[in-house]
Amino acid sequence: MIRFPNKKTKISTEIVTNTIWISTFLAMILSLPPLGLFLGIYFLTGNLIIGAIVGFGVHFVILVFSSKISKFLINIMS
């Protein structure tokens, strides 16, 4: 049986809004550049496969650095 603690901690609204903004910016950084590259390559060359490979590749390269990007955003927003 799983027991959950009854202890509730109070979180300020400033921390919640800061977390939401950082998460939003991180999601945009992780998704918009690969999507732009994918659509750009697809519309310029008409090749769906090359656009998908480049888009996914850039997405995963950015994903590797997501912890550093997140720390950078936290330092800026704090």
C-alpha positions as CSV (number, residue, x, y, z in Angstrom):
1,M,0.0,0.0,0.0
2,I,1.2,3.5,-0.8
3,R,1.1,6.1,1.8
4,F,1.1,9.7,0.9
5,P,2.3,12.3,3.4
6,N,-0.3,14.7,4.8
7,K,2.2,17.5,4.9
8,K,1.3,20.3,2.5
9,T,3.8,22.9,1.6
10,K,2.8,26.4,0.5
11,I,4.2,27.6,-2.8
12,S,4.1,31.3,-3.6
13,T,2.4,32.5,-6.7
14,E,5.8,34.0,-7.9
15,I,7.4,30.6,-8.0
16,V,4.5,29.1,-9.9
17,T,4.4,31.8,-12.5
18,N,8.2,31.7,-12.8
19,T,8.0,27.9,-13.4
20,I,5.3,28.3,-16.0
21,W,7.3,30.9,-17.9
22,I,10.5,28.9,-17.8
23,S,8.7,25.8,-19.0
24,T,7.0,27.7,-21.8
25,F,10.3,29.3,-23.0
26,L,12.0,25.9,-22.9
27,A,9.2,24.3,-24.9
28,M,9.5,27.0,-27.5
29,I,13.3,26.6,-27.7
30,L,13.0,22.9,-28.1
31,S,10.3,22.8,-30.7
32,L,10.3,25.9,-32.9
33,P,13.8,25.8,-34.5
34,P,13.4,22.2,-35.6
35,L,9.9,22.8,-36.8
36,G,11.2,25.9,-38.8
37,L,14.0,23.9,-40.3
38,F,11.6,21.0,-41.2
39,L,9.1,23.3,-42.9
40,G,11.8,25.4,-44.6
41,I,13.5,22.4,-46.1
42,Y,10.2,20.8,-47.1
43,F,8.9,24.0,-48.8
44,L,12.1,24.9,-50.5
45,T,13.2,21.5,-51.7
46,G,9.9,19.6,-51.6
47,N,11.7,16.7,-49.9
48,L,9.9,15.5,-46.9
49,I,12.4,12.9,-45.8
50,I,15.4,15.3,-45.7
51,G,13.3,17.9,-43.8
52,A,12.2,15.3,-41.2
53,I,15.8,14.0,-40.7
54,V,17.2,17.5,-40.3
55,G,14.3,18.6,-38.0
56,F,14.6,15.5,-35.8
57,G,18.4,15.8,-35.7
58,V,18.3,19.4,-34.6
59,H,15.6,18.6,-32.0
60,F,17.7,15.9,-30.4
61,V,20.8,18.1,-30.4
62,I,18.9,20.8,-28.6
63,L,17.5,18.2,-26.3
64,V,21.0,17.2,-25.2
65,F,21.6,20.8,-24.0
66,S,18.2,21.2,-22.4
67,S,19.5,21.1,-18.8
68,K,22.0,23.9,-19.6
69,I,19.3,25.9,-21.4
70,S,17.0,25.4,-18.4
71,K,19.6,26.6,-15.9
72,F,20.3,29.6,-18.1
73,L,16.6,30.5,-18.2
74,I,16.3,30.1,-14.5
75,N,19.2,32.5,-14.0
76,I,17.7,35.1,-16.3
77,M,14.2,34.9,-14.8
78,S,15.3,34.9,-11.1
